[in-house]
Amino acid sequence: MSPRVYNTKKMSKQIIPVGNRIIISTVDAETRTSQGLIIPDSNQKKPLMGLVIETSSSIVEVGDTVVYGEYAGQKVNFEDKDFIILEENQILAKII
């Protein structure tokens, strides 16, 4: 599988997973209720879903939305963006 380039115009470098790992872009937590009330940071639920931006795994593809465990993966900040690097076995489900 050849590596894919993700947003080369915005990124000067690439981040490519090694082994059976998956790089996901995290989903932001809800900051307001449906009625418009602001939710304090201490009460915001940590989202457990993300968008696959790069993979060396055969179970997911770039663009898939996946669900992972609360303590899964390694958080990484790359070029001012937050990502999580997961191992293949840390993916709980794929949303289709």
Secondary structure, DSSP 4 states (H G I P E B T S, - for coil): -PPPP--TTT-SS-----SSEEEEEEPPPP-B-TTSPBPPGGGPPPP-EEEEEEE--SS--TT-EEEE-TT-SEEEEETTEEEEEEEGGGEEEEE-
